[in-house]
């Protein structure tokens, strides 16, 4: 390929638990994608290997590709893994005297389980001996009751430094109402121990609720050093290879931030990969005219599902991380279950087959990868069933050892159950479909949504084999498998704007609104300036004001838009109070509002968005050419015949395929069962319809 000077690229990279996915979208609308094994102990190495593969697909040396790149966005599991594996910095916590057991007491219940036998004490991110209390007290109105002296502050900092902590978290009672004492401690750390990572609650999340604020501050300190090392390494390696633009990092609530921001607030990168997939699905739904969608992402280690009503992602607040740590974080609502291509199949103590949550990961990976795996996985079962083919898997770059996979399934699953390897593999397949179908029901039926009214956007390298079966099990009859399905979370990163968001506690029940307006204006100015610094002009910055309101006595708030205007005042807040009951019932159902109870404002939030110039994919003319199979293959599941096999590279826009069939792409395989029809649109997306069912306007199915 000879690079024309006017052609530039935007690159998205999602580092998952098994594979590192990369996508390059060119300014002329062409799209390129590839992947490589993730290297758990050196994420940058896996990224660079994937980029080399990508450059080969583009037809350029990597240095030339990166030199022509105008935007590079990274989603990473580095924070998610640190929290899940409890591998992070040695943290010291400074808190108010008498409140050193805050993290131990937590919110009483230790996790989300209702079974008290599973209620275990939380793992301690901070060892109790590294929690130091200082004599200070600020009241709820921000007045200093007990001053913190510089001597006592310095003693606490020096004591933690002597204990060899790598980072310090500072979270004092009512510190969000008056950060004076927290700032004193922070100034000493910054002056005397700049080598320590510092996380200050009043800087990170100055919002009421002591436990959530402290836990978020501690997790920020826990992950900070690892994120700093990772982001600096990524920036350094890419710059050395020709990248001239700054690297942007995806945040869990949607939207990217700078590397500097990521190093200050590393905890915001939690679940950034799944967030990229949801944002990408929203952009795809807009392009296709879909409003209500279920997003489903099956990679190597997990299956992630989310719901978008009116093509709007649901952002949850006070997020529980890993069913253990209740935080003050906001992030896109994604339900993960431990069912991915690398999830291990096993028998429990009763002899009942199970799949996941343990995964073979990137190292050693599934047995059929030939990298030393010893326990059978979902991918091994798919290979044994004939759903995967060595000649097309990863474009033929990896031969699949189906024999070893078959032996392991027979040994670990088949023999104890009295069945052969193929029957064991089929059982694994059925269990995976059942587990993922239950996850879809959890985010639809259990939340009051009828899944039959939704389309499914299905992506991830492994999901093409299961999407139609899952959809049929829950009554969904329309599936969109994106053109870049195998690397779609990476593609979704390129549909993300640059976003900054901040919140602050400002309580109001009535009277003058000066304090509320002042807080909103201050946060507004801070975020707009941050985006100006990032290179966005004023006409490319959108700002949204919101407030968290509730009925007095409730535990949870409802986020409500606040008008952003210079003459904002009491009347604006009163109008929100007057309309709050109706808004509340619109969200939670008729009769749920606490009519007559006072409505109070707990905190305000400002979100500033820098609008990115996205590259749009080229749309092809629909040719209507018939798709011709390249062969046939026996699928080794009971009652299934030989099926036609299609090479995705030979399928043109407008083609139509009826199941049963397999469509083999270089990075994924799509299984099209009997009764399903596949159409290829102008952007190369696969649109699947369950023709065995029809749906009337009421959403009721008929055979």
C-alpha positions in Angstrom: 0.0 0.0 0.0 1.3 3.4 -0.9 0.1 5.9 1.7 -1.5 9.0 0.3 -0.6 12.1 2.3 -4.3 12.9 2.9 -5.1 9.5 4.4 -4.9 9.4 8.2 -6.0 6.9 10.8 -7.7 6.6 14.2 -6.7 3.6 16.2 -8.6 1.9 19.0 -7.0 -0.7 21.3 -8.8 -2.9 23.9 -6.6 -5.0 26.1 -8.7 -7.9 27.3 -8.0 -10.9 29.5 -7.2 -13.2 26.6 -6.7 -11.1 23.5 -5.5 -7.5 22.8 -7.7 -6.2 20.0 -6.9 -3.3 17.7 -8.9 -1.4 15.0 -7.7 1.3 12.6 -10.3 3.4 10.9 -9.0 5.4 7.9 -10.2 8.8 6.9 -11.3 7.3 3.6 -13.7 5.1 5.4 -11.7 1.8 5.2 -11.4 -0.3 8.4 -8.7 -2.7 9.5 -8.6 -5.0 12.5 -6.5 -7.6 14.1 -5.5 -9.0 17.5 -2.8 -10.7 19.5 -2.5 -12.7 22.7 -2.6 -10.5 25.8 0.6 -10.7 27.8 -0.6 -10.5 31.4 2.7 -9.5 32.9 3.5 -7.0 30.2 0.4 -5.5 28.6 2.4 -3.2 26.4 4.1 -6.2 24.8 0.7 -7.6 23.7 -0.4 -4.2 22.5 2.7 -3.8 20.3 2.3 -7.3 18.9 -1.3 -6.5 18.0 -0.2 -3.3 16.3 2.4 -5.0 14.2 -0.4 -7.4 13.0 -2.6 -4.4 12.3 0.1 -2.6 10.3 0.5 -5.7 8.2 -3.2 -5.7 7.4 -3.0 -2.0 6.5 0.0 -2.7 4.3 2.3 -0.2 6.1 5.3 -0.4 8.4 4.1 0.2 12.0 6.1 3.5 12.1 4.3 4.9 9.1 0.9 3.8 10.4 1.5 5.5 13.8 2.9 8.6 12.1 -0.3 8.9 10.2 -2.5 8.4 13.2 -4.4 11.4 14.5 -6.2 9.7 17.4 -5.2 6.7 19.6 -7.6 5.4 22.2 -6.9 2.7 24.7 -9.2 0.6 26.9 -7.5 -1.5 29.4 -8.1 -4.2 32.1 -5.2 -3.0 34.2 -7.5 -1.4 36.9 -10.1 -4.1 36.7 -7.5 -6.8 37.1 -5.8 -5.0 40.0 -9.0 -4.9 41.9 -10.1 -8.4 41.0 -6.8 -10.0 41.8 -6.1 -7.6 44.8 -2.7 -6.9 43.3 -1.9 -3.2 43.8 0.2 -0.8 45.8 0.9 -1.0 49.6 -1.5 1.7 50.8 -1.5 3.8 53.9 -4.8 5.6 54.9 -5.0 8.7 57.1 -8.5 9.3 58.6 -10.2 11.1 61.4 -9.5 9.9 65.0 -12.1 7.3 66.0 -12.9 6.3 62.4 -10.0 3.9 61.6 -12.3 0.9 61.3 -14.5 2.5 58.6 -13.3 0.0 56.0 -13.7 -3.0 58.3 -17.2 -2.1 59.3 -18.2 -1.2 55.7 -21.9 -1.2 55.1 -22.5 -4.2 57.4 -23.3 -6.7 54.6 -20.0 -7.9 53.2 -21.1 -8.5 49.6 -24.2 -8.8 47.5 -25.1 -12.3 48.5 -28.3 -12.9 50.4 -27.0 -16.2 51.7 -25.4 -15.5 55.1 -23.1 -18.5 54.6 -21.5 -16.5 51.8 -21.2 -13.3 53.8 -17.5 -13.1 54.3 -15.4 -10.2 55.6 -14.1 -8.0 52.9 -10.5 -8.3 51.9 -8.6 -5.4 53.4 -7.0 -3.2 50.7 -5.3 -1.3 53.6 -3.7 -3.4 56.4 -5.1 -2.2 59.7 -1.6 -1.2 61.0 -1.4 1.2 58.0 -4.5 3.0 58.9 -3.5 6.1 61.0 -6.0 8.4 62.8 -5.3 12.1 63.3 -7.0 14.3 65.9 -9.2 16.6 63.9 -12.9 17.3 63.4 -14.9 19.3 61.0 -18.7 19.4 61.3 -21.3 18.9 58.7 -21.4 22.6 57.9 -17.7 22.7 57.2 -16.8 24.4 60.5 -13.5 23.4 62.2 -14.4 21.8 65.6 -11.0 20.3 66.4 -8.1 21.8 64.4 -5.4 19.6 62.9 -2.0 20.8 63.8 0.8 20.7 61.3 2.9 18.6 63.8 0.3 15.9 64.1 -0.3 15.9 60.4 3.5 15.5 59.7 3.8 12.8 62.3 1.1 10.7 60.5 2.7 11.2 57.1 6.1 10.3 58.4 4.8 7.2 60.3 3.3 5.8 57.1 6.4 6.6 55.1 8.5 4.7 57.7 6.2 1.7 57.2 7.2 1.5 53.6 3.8 2.4 52.0 3.8 3.1 48.3 0.8 5.3 48.2 -1.2 7.4 50.7 -5.0 7.9 50.8 -6.4 10.8 52.8 -10.1 10.7 53.7 -11.3 12.7 56.7 -14.8 12.9 58.2 -16.7 15.8 56.5 -13.6 16.6 54.5 -15.8 17.2 51.5 -17.5 20.1 53.3 -14.2 21.7 54.2 -11.0 20.3 52.6 -8.6 22.4 54.8 -7.3 19.5 56.9 -7.0 17.1 53.9 -5.1 19.7 52.0 -2.7 20.2 54.9 -1.9 16.5 54.9 -1.6 16.5 51.1 0.8 19.4 51.1 3.1 17.6 53.5 3.1 14.4 51.3 3.7 16.4 48.1 6.6 18.4 49.7 8.3 15.7 51.7 7.5 12.4 49.8 6.8 13.2 46.2 7.7 9.6 45.4 4.5 8.4 47.0 1.2 8.2 45.0 -1.3 10.5 46.7 -5.1 10.1 46.6 -7.2 12.8 48.4 -10.9 12.3 48.9 -11.9 16.0 48.6 -10.1 16.2 45.3 -11.3 12.9 43.9 -14.9 12.8 45.1 -16.1 15.5 47.5 -19.5 14.0 48.1 -21.3 12.8 51.2 -21.2 9.2 52.3 -18.0 8.5 54.2 -17.6 4.8 53.5 -18.1 5.0 49.7 -15.9 8.1 49.5 -13.1 6.5 51.5 -13.3 3.2 49.6 -13.0 5.0 46.3 -10.1 7.1 47.5 -8.3 3.9 48.8 -8.9 2.0 45.5 -7.6 5.0 43.6 -4.4 4.8 45.7 -4.3 1.0 45.4 -4.3 1.1 41.5 -2.4 4.4 41.0 1.1 3.1 40.7 0.2 0.3 38.3 -1.7 2.7 36.1 1.1 5.2 36.1 3.6 2.6 35.1 1.3 1.3 32.4 0.3 4.6 30.9 3.8 5.9 30.9 5.1 2.7 29.2 2.4 2.9 26.6 3.1 6.5 25.8 6.8 5.9 25.6 6.7 2.8 23.5 4.2 4.3 21.0 6.1 7.6 20.7 9.3 5.7 20.1 7.6 4.0 17.2 6.2 7.1 15.6 3.0 8.1 17.3 2.8 11.9 17.4 -0.6 12.3 19.1 -1.3 11.9 22.9 -2.9 8.6 23.9 -6.5 8.9 25.2 -7.7 6.4 27.8 -11.3 5.1 28.1 -13.2 5.6 31.3 -15.8 3.2 32.7 -18.6 5.8 32.6 -18.1 6.4 28.9 -15.8 8.9 27.2 -12.0 9.3 27.2 -9.6 11.3 29.2 -5.9 12.2 28.9 -3.0 10.1 30.3 -2.4 12.7 32.9 -6.0 12.6 34.0 -5.8 8.8 34.1 -2.8 8.9 36.4 -4.6 11.3 38.8 -7.8 9.3 38.8 -6.9 5.8 37.8 -10.0 4.2 39.3 -12.1 5.8 36.6 -10.5 3.4 34.1 -12.4 0.5 35.7 -14.2 -1.6 33.1 -13.1 0.7 30.3 -13.2 -2.2 27.7 -16.8 -3.1 28.3 -17.7 0.6 28.2 -16.1 0.9 24.8 -18.3 -1.9 23.5 -21.5 -0.2 24.8 -20.6 3.2 23.3 -19.8 1.5 20.0 -23.2 -0.3 20.1 -24.9 3.0 20.7 -23.2 4.5 17.6 -24.1 1.4 15.5 -27.7 1.5 16.7 -27.9 5.2 15.7 -26.5 4.3 12.2 -29.1 1.5 11.8 -32.0 3.3 13.3 -32.4 1.0 16.3 -33.6 2.4 19.6 -33.9 -0.4 22.1 -30.9 -2.8 22.2 -29.3 -5.4 24.3 -25.5 -5.4 24.0 -23.7 -8.7 24.4 -20.0 -9.2 24.4 -18.3 -12.6 24.8 -14.5 -12.5 24.9 -12.0 -14.9 26.4 -12.8 -14.5 30.1 -16.4 -13.1 30.4 -19.8 -12.4 28.9 -20.9 -8.8 29.4 -24.4 -7.7 28.8 -26.1 -4.3 29.0 -29.4 -2.6 28.0 -29.9 0.6 26.1 -33.3 2.1 26.0 -33.7 4.8 23.3 -30.1 4.1 22.4 -29.0 5.6 25.8 -26.5 3.7 28.0 -27.6 3.4 31.6 -24.9 4.8 34.0 -25.1 3.5 37.5 -23.9 5.2 40.6 -22.3 3.9 43.8 -21.0 0.9 41.9 -20.2 -2.4 43.7 -16.9 -3.7 42.4 -16.5 -7.4 42.2 -19.5 -7.9 44.6 -17.2 -6.7 47.4 -16.3 -3.1 47.4 -19.1 -0.5 47.5 -17.7 2.7 45.9 -18.8 6.2 44.9 -18.0 5.4 41.2 -20.3 5.9 38.3 -19.9 3.6 35.3 -21.9 2.2 32.4 -24.2 -0.6 33.7 -22.7 -3.8 32.4 -23.5 -7.2 33.9 -20.6 -9.6 33.6 -20.6 -13.3 34.2 -17.6 -15.6 34.1 -18.5 -17.3 30.8 -16.0 -16.6 28.0 -14.2 -18.6 25.4 -11.5 -19.4 27.9 -13.9 -20.3 30.8 -13.1 -23.7 32.2 -15.6 -26.5 32.3 -15.6 -28.6 35.5 -17.7 -30.8 37.8 -18.6 -29.6 41.2 -18.6 -31.7 44.4 -22.0 -33.1 43.4 -20.8 -34.1 40.0 -22.8 -31.4 38.3 -21.2 -29.8 35.2 -20.3 -26.1 35.6 -18.7 -23.5 33.3 -16.6 -20.7 34.7 -16.0 -18.3 36.4 -12.4 -19.5 36.4 -10.6 -18.9 33.0 -7.6 -20.3 31.3 -6.9 -16.6 30.3 -4.2 -15.7 27.9 -1.6 -18.0 29.6 -1.9 -20.9 29.1 -5.2 -20.5 27.3 -7.5 -23.2 26.0 -6.0 -26.6 25.4 -6.6 -26.5 21.6 -4.3 -23.4 21.4 -1.3 -25.8 22.2 0.2 -23.4 24.8 0.2 -25.8 27.7 -3.5 -25.6 28.8 -4.6 -28.7 30.7 -8.3 -28.0 31.6 -11.1 -28.0 29.0 -12.7 -24.7 28.1 -15.6 -23.4 26.1 -13.3 -22.9 23.1 -12.1 -26.5 23.4 -15.8 -27.6 23.3 -16.4 -25.5 20.2 -13.4 -27.0 18.4 -14.5 -30.5 19.3 -18.0 -29.9 18.0 -16.6 -28.7 14.6 -17.6 -25.1 15.0 -14.0 -23.9 14.7 -11.6 -24.8 12.0 -7.8 -24.5 12.1 -7.6 -23.2 8.6 -9.6 -20.1 9.3 -9.0 -19.6 13.1 -7.1 -16.3 13.5 -6.7 -16.3 9.7 -4.9 -19.6 9.9 -2.1 -18.3 12.2 -3.0 -20.8 14.9 -3.5 -24.5 14.4 -6.1 -25.9 16.7 -5.2 -29.1 18.6 -8.6 -30.7 18.6 -7.4 -34.1 19.6 -5.9 -32.9 22.9 -9.1 -30.9 23.6 -11.2 -33.9 22.9 -9.1 -36.1 25.3 -9.4 -33.5 28.1 -13.2 -33.2 27.7 -13.6 -37.0 27.8 -11.4 -37.2 30.8 -12.6 -34.3 32.9 -16.3 -34.2 31.9 -17.3 -37.2 29.8 -15.9 -40.1 31.8 -17.4 -39.1 35.2 -20.8 -38.6 33.5 -20.6 -41.7 31.4 -20.6 -39.9 28.0 -18.0 -39.4 25.2 -16.1 -36.3 24.4 -18.5 -35.0 21.8 -21.5 -35.4 24.2 -19.4 -33.6 26.9 -18.7 -30.8 24.5 -22.3 -30.5 23.5 -23.2 -30.3 27.2 -20.7 -27.5 27.7 -22.2 -25.6 24.8 -25.8 -25.9 26.2 -24.7 -24.7 29.6 -23.0 -21.7 28.1 -26.1 -20.8 26.2 -28.2 -21.2 29.3 -25.9 -19.1 31.5 -25.8 -16.3 29.0 -29.5 -16.4 28.3 -30.0 -16.0 32.1 -27.8 -13.0 32.1 -29.8 -11.4 29.3 -33.0 -12.1 31.3 -31.4 -10.5 34.3 -30.9 -7.1 32.6 -34.3 -7.3 30.7 -37.1 -9.3 32.3 -35.8 -8.8 35.9 -35.7 -5.0 35.3 -39.1 -4.8 33.8 -38.1 -4.9 30.1 -39.6 -7.3 27.5 -36.6 -8.8 25.6 -38.8 -9.5 22.6 -39.0 -5.8 22.0 -35.2 -5.5 21.8 -32.6 -6.2 19.1 -29.3 -7.7 20.2 -26.0 -6.2 19.2 -23.6 -9.2 19.6 -19.9 -8.9 19.5 -16.7 -10.3 20.9 -14.5 -12.9 19.3 -16.4 -15.9 20.8 -20.1 -14.7 20.7 -20.8 -15.4 17.0 -21.0 -19.1 17.8 -23.7 -18.6 20.5 -25.6 -15.4 19.7 -28.5 -16.9 17.7 -29.0 -19.7 20.3 -29.0 -17.1 23.2 -31.4 -14.8 21.3 -33.9 -17.6 20.6 -33.8 -18.7 24.2 -35.0 -15.3 25.4 -37.3 -14.4 22.5 -35.1 -11.9 20.7 -35.5 -12.3 17.0 -33.2 -9.7 15.5 -29.4 -9.7 16.0 -26.8 -7.3 14.7 -23.3 -8.7 14.5 -21.0 -5.7 13.7 -18.5 -5.8 10.9 -15.7 -5.6 13.4 -17.5 -8.0 15.9 -14.3 -9.7 17.0 -12.7 -6.4 18.0 -15.8 -4.3 18.5 -14.9 -2.9 22.0 -11.8 -1.5 20.4 -13.9 -0.1 17.5 -16.3 1.4 20.1 -13.5 3.4 21.7 -13.3 5.4 18.4 -17.0 6.4 18.9 -16.3 7.9 22.3 -16.0 11.6 22.9 -13.6 13.2 25.4 -15.4 13.5 28.7 -14.7 15.1 32.1 -17.1 14.9 35.0 -17.0 16.1 38.6 -19.5 16.0 41.5 -19.8 17.9 44.8 -22.1 17.7 47.8 -24.3 20.8 48.0 -27.4 20.2 50.1 -30.5 22.3 49.5 -34.1 21.9 50.5 -35.4 25.4 50.1 -34.3 29.1 50.2 -31.6 30.8 48.2 -29.7 28.9 45.6 -26.4 30.9 45.7 -24.3 28.0 47.1 -25.7 25.6 44.5 -25.1 28.0 41.7 -21.5 28.7 42.9 -20.6 25.0 43.1 -22.0 24.4 39.6 -20.1 27.4 38.1 -16.9 26.4 39.8 -17.0 22.8 38.5 -18.1 24.1 35.1 -15.1 26.4 34.8 -12.7 23.7 36.0 -13.9 21.1 33.4 -14.2 23.6 30.5 -10.6 24.7 31.2 -9.5 21.1 31.2 -11.0 20.5 27.8 -9.5 23.8 26.5 -6.1 22.5 27.7 -6.8 19.2 25.8 -7.2 21.3 22.6 -11.0 21.7 22.3 -12.4 25.1 21.2 -15.4 26.5 23.0 -17.8 25.6 20.1 -16.8 21.9 20.5 -17.5 21.7 24.2 -20.9 20.7 25.6 -21.6 21.1 29.3 -24.4 19.4 31.3 -25.5 20.3 34.8 -27.3 17.7 37.0 -28.4 17.3 40.6 -29.0 14.3 42.7 -32.4 14.7 44.4 -34.4 12.5 46.7 -37.4 12.4 49.0 -36.2 13.2 52.5 -35.5 10.0 54.3 -34.6 7.9 51.2 -31.2 6.3 50.8 -30.9 6.7 47.0 -31.1 9.7 44.8 -32.5 10.3 41.3 -30.3 12.3 39.0 -32.2 15.2 37.4 -31.0 17.8 34.7 -30.5 21.3 36.0 -30.7 24.2 33.6 -27.3 25.7 32.8 -27.7 29.4 32.6 -26.2 32.5 34.2 -29.4 33.7 35.9 -29.9 30.3 37.5 -31.6 30.7 40.9 -34.0 29.4 43.5 -36.9 29.3 41.0 -35.1 26.6 39.0 -34.7 24.4 42.0 -38.3 24.9 43.1 -39.5 23.9 39.6 -37.5 20.6 40.0 -39.0 20.0 43.4 -42.5 20.6 42.0 -42.0 18.1 39.2 -40.0 15.6 41.1 -42.8 13.2 42.0 -43.9 12.9 38.4 -40.3 12.3 37.3 -39.8 9.8 40.0 -42.9 7.8 39.0 -41.8 7.9 35.4 -38.6 6.2 36.4 -39.9 3.7 39.0 -43.6 3.3 38.3 -46.9 4.8 39.2 -47.5 5.1 43.0 -43.9 4.9 44.0 -43.4 8.6 44.8 -43.4 9.7 48.4 -46.0 12.3 47.8 -46.0 15.0 50.5 -42.4 14.3 51.6 -39.9 17.1 51.1 -37.6 16.9 48.1 -34.0 17.6 48.9 -30.9 18.1 46.7 -27.8 16.2 47.9 -25.2 16.9 45.4 -24.5 18.5 42.0 -22.6 17.1 39.0 -21.1 18.8 35.9 -20.2 16.8 32.8 -18.2 18.5 30.0 -17.8 16.7 26.7 -15.3 17.6 24.0 -16.8 16.5 20.7 -14.4 14.4 18.6 -14.3 14.4 14.8 -15.1 10.7 14.1 -14.1 8.9 11.0 -17.2 7.3 9.5 -17.0 3.9 7.8 -17.5 3.7 4.1 -20.8 2.3 2.9 -20.9 -0.1 0.0 -23.5 -0.4 -2.6 -25.8 -3.5 -2.2 -24.9 -5.8 -5.0 -27.4 -8.5 -4.3 -24.8 -11.1 -5.4 -25.5 -14.6 -4.1 -23.2 -15.9 -1.4 -21.6 -19.2 -2.4 -20.4 -21.7 0.2 -16.8 -22.8 0.1 -17.5 -26.2 1.6 -19.6 -28.2 4.0 -18.8 -29.4 7.5 -20.4 -31.8 10.0 -21.4 -30.2 13.2 -21.1 -32.8 15.9 -24.1 -32.0 17.9 -27.0 -34.4 18.2 -29.5 -34.0 15.3 -27.5 -31.4 13.4 -26.6 -32.1 9.7 -23.7 -31.0 7.6 -23.9 -27.3 7.2 -22.7 -24.9 4.4 -19.5 -23.0 5.3 -19.0 -19.5 3.9 -15.8 -17.4 3.7 -16.7 -13.9 5.0 -14.2 -12.4 2.6 -16.3 -13.6 -0.3 -19.6 -12.3 1.0 -20.6 -8.9 -0.5 -23.0 -6.2 0.7 -26.6 -7.3 0.0 -25.9 -11.0 0.2 -28.4 -13.3 2.0 -27.7 -16.6 3.7 -30.2 -19.0 5.2 -29.3 -21.3 8.1 -28.0 -23.7 9.0 -24.6 -22.4 8.1 -21.2 -21.3 9.4 -19.6 -18.0 8.3 -15.9 -17.9 8.9 -14.2 -14.6 9.4 -10.5 -14.2 10.0 -11.1 -13.3 13.6 -14.4 -14.9 14.5 -17.0 -17.5 13.4 -20.7 -17.0 13.1 -23.1 -19.9 13.6 -26.4 -19.5 11.8 -28.8 -22.2 13.0 -31.8 -23.4 11.0 -34.6 -20.9 10.9 -32.3 -17.9 10.9 -31.5 -15.7 7.9 -28.5 -13.5 7.6 -28.3 -10.3 5.5 -25.2 -8.2 4.9 -25.7 -4.4 5.0 -23.7 -1.7 3.3 -21.3 -1.4 6.2 -20.5 -5.1 6.3 -22.7 -5.8 9.4 -24.5 -9.1 9.6 -28.2 -8.6 10.3 -29.7 -11.9 11.6 -33.5 -12.5 11.7 -35.2 -15.4 13.3 -37.6 -16.3 10.5 -39.0 -19.2 12.5 -40.9 -16.6 14.6 -43.0 -13.6 13.8 -43.6 -10.7 16.2 -46.8 -8.7 16.1 -47.0 -5.0 17.2 -47.9 -6.2 20.7 -44.6 -8.0 21.0 -46.3 -11.4 21.5 -44.7 -14.2 19.5 -46.5 -16.6 17.2 -45.0 -19.7 15.7 
